[in-house]
Amino acid sequence: DDARKVLEQGKAGGLSGDSVTELEGRLSGSGKVEQSEIDNLVNLYSAGKLSEALSMGTALINRQPDNYIVHNILGAINTALDNNKRALAHYDKAIQINPNFAGVHLNKGVSLRKMNHYELALASYNKALELDPNLVEAHSNIGHTLNILGRREEALASLAKAIQIKPSSSGSYNNLGDVLYNLDRFEDASLNFKKALILNPNLSEADNNLGNVCYQFGDTDGSLLQYTKAVMIDPRSGEAWGHIGNCKHKQKRFSEALLSYKKAAIITPVDLRHRHAMGEVSMSQGAFKDALKYFRFRTTKLTRARYLESLFALGCDNEFDALVEDAIKSDKKNLRLAAISAFASQQRRKIDPFPFCSNALDFIYISSLSNYVNNLKGFCGKVISEVETDSLRWEPLNKATKRGYQTPSTVFDWETGAIQKLKDILLQELHGFQNRFDDRNCDLIKLWPKKYDLSGWFVRLKTHGYQEAHIHPDGWVSGVLYLKTIEETFENQGSIEFSLHGYDYHRRSSNVPTKTHQPKLGDILLFPSSLFHRTIPFDSPQDRCVIAFDVVPREK
């Protein structure tokens, strides 16, 4: 009673803040938190009543500040509310009180992973395993985090361990499917997502991931069904709402797509991908003013380029020029900006100020495998036999290939005889490209990457096949090697066309310069990665086979 009187006097004198809340909590309760109260708190959390759970948990911890279990639960509640810094404070307090509680190390790892602190998350998961080697969730979460880091084989091993310990772990099957999905093993991924749903029909993440598989195969209706199931289970899944928006955008249901993206943005306001997606929908409708509103954050290379594209379409040349000047100082390796700057300058009949490669059409380099091999046809056939594996996919998602097959970008990872020889040849030709244009005053040559990787993929186009106009924004120099060409051509069918125009840039003038090359067997073409290129469709029953490749600077 005396303590209450002193507290009331303090409040009357202006005392406030967390200390007052804590003291009131201590005075209002009996002190020790009962197990039944912890059970009620867990039930509120499990039911998704996070606000109620947070209020109850705060009251309980004010009564018993040294209760590490309540601190752990409050951490989980704050993690679910994306208050990850506050969650970490509770986890650290719980660890301070009881450092041997494996569950709190596990949950701390989840918050760290959500904050993109992946190595720290792995350290927390491994600490949990030190305390409990059979903690399935730790093995599963390690696999999930390794997958994010691109360490797929290690991820597969961790998830196999999780499933060995607990074959009924739906989350582990879902995470395993996610790894397989990233390895382009879509059928295997689908089987694991379905297994996860058999074990737990309410696992919304598995429905969402199964929708991603359907989307990869072009089954927009099937993916939309799975994403809808996901949001029926978890209406606060911003990721699933975003995917619904993608489906409806693809189906040209623009107003519905915008509504889905807006729901996603409300749920996860820090995830600016949904705002970017709304900008893409606006551009599809020609609503460039709306697009500017959504792209205004300009936090990614793509968004900064789309903002400039919208400005150009609206004729806002002064702001366009000012942002290009800013980009030259801070973002001059952004090839999407280089492409729109080159096109806009051509359309406005002015010199392109962007320093990467302002006259990209003058940098097309042509050579041939015949300079290196005697049996050209035989060597090309051997290369085709080595690269044409079961990883070929028909019209892969978000790629330029239409009416054709394409492999992942791993061709030069294979250390087979013909591929290794081909890689050595291309490295020599890249040196030749650099020497050919050594006197040019542009960043393409002046800032030539000291260290880079060669990323390559195989493409087989069938009759009426083509590739849409595109650039390779992650590259520096790009190239094409022709392994099989169209023998009888008509009106440039099957040829490669270079241009400054692509991505539906708004045209002010129909006069856009192009260059066309009709390839022969063994031709090697190199060109700046910022230069648009496309394949002209062909009627021939013959296939057209190439290896396309990029010089990718290590920094990218």
Stockholm file with secondary structure:
# STOCKHOLM 1.0

chainA/1-556         DDARKVLEQGKAGGLSGDSVTELEGRLSGSGKVEQSEIDNLVNLYSAGKLSEALSMGTALINRQPDNYIVHNILGAINTALDNNKRALAHYDKAIQINPNFAGVHLNKGVSLRKMNHYELALASYNKALELDPNLVEAHSNIGHTLNILGRREEALASLAKAIQIKPSSSGSYNNLGDVLYNLDRFEDASLNFKKALILNPNLSEADNNLGNVCYQFGDTDGSLLQYTKAVMIDPRSGEAWGHIGNCKHKQKRFSEALLSYKKAAIITPVDLRHRHAMGEVSMSQGAFKDALKYFRFRTTKLTRARYLESLFALGCDNEFDALVEDAIKSDKKNLRLAAISAFASQQRRKIDPFPFCSNALDFIYISSLSNYVNNLKGFCGKVISEVETDSLRWEPLNKATKRGYQTPSTVFDWETGAIQKLKDILLQELHGFQNRFDDRNCDLIKLWPKKYDLSGWFVRLKTHGYQEAHIHPDGWVSGVLYLKTIEETFENQGSIEFSLHGYDYHRRSSNVPTKTHQPKLGDILLFPSSLFHRTIPFDSPQDRCVIAFDVVPREK
#=GR chainA/1-556 SS CHHHHHHHHHHHTTCCSHHHHHHHHHHHSCSSCCHHHHHHHHHHHHTTCHHHHHHHHHHHHHHCTTCHHHHHHHHHHHHHTTCHHHHHHHHHHHHHHCTTCHHHHHHHHHHHHHTTCHHHHHHHHHHHHHHCTTCHHHHHHHHHHHHHTTCHHHHHHHHHHHHHHCTTCHHHHHHHHHHHHHTTCHHHHHHHHHHHHHHCTTCHHHHHHHHHHHHHTTCHHHHHHHHHHHHHHCTTCHHHHHHHHHHHHHTTCHHHHHHHHHHHHHHCTTCTHHHHHHHHHHHHTTCHHHHHHHHTTCCSHHHHHHHHHHHHHHTCHHHHHHHHHHHHHHCTTCHHHHHHHHHHHHHTTSCCCCSSCTTGGGGCEEEEGGGTCSCHHHHHHHHHHHHCCTTCEESCTTSSEEEEEECCSCGGGCCCHHHHHHHHHHHHHHHHHHHHTTTCCSHHHHTCCSSEEEEEEEEEEEEEEEEEEECCTTCSEEEEEEEECCSSCSTTTTCEEEESCCTTCCCSCSCCCEEEECCCTTEEEEEETTSEEEECCCCCSSCEEEEEEEEEETTC
#=GC SS_cons         CHHHHHHHHHHHTTCCSHHHHHHHHHHHSCSSCCHHHHHHHHHHHHTTCHHHHHHHHHHHHHHCTTCHHHHHHHHHHHHHTTCHHHHHHHHHHHHHHCTTCHHHHHHHHHHHHHTTCHHHHHHHHHHHHHHCTTCHHHHHHHHHHHHHTTCHHHHHHHHHHHHHHCTTCHHHHHHHHHHHHHTTCHHHHHHHHHHHHHHCTTCHHHHHHHHHHHHHTTCHHHHHHHHHHHHHHCTTCHHHHHHHHHHHHHTTCHHHHHHHHHHHHHHCTTCTHHHHHHHHHHHHTTCHHHHHHHHTTCCSHHHHHHHHHHHHHHTCHHHHHHHHHHHHHHCTTCHHHHHHHHHHHHHTTSCCCCSSCTTGGGGCEEEEGGGTCSCHHHHHHHHHHHHCCTTCEESCTTSSEEEEEECCSCGGGCCCHHHHHHHHHHHHHHHHHHHHTTTCCSHHHHTCCSSEEEEEEEEEEEEEEEEEEECCTTCSEEEEEEEECCSSCSTTTTCEEEESCCTTCCCSCSCCCEEEECCCTTEEEEEETTSEEEECCCCCSSCEEEEEEEEEETTC
//
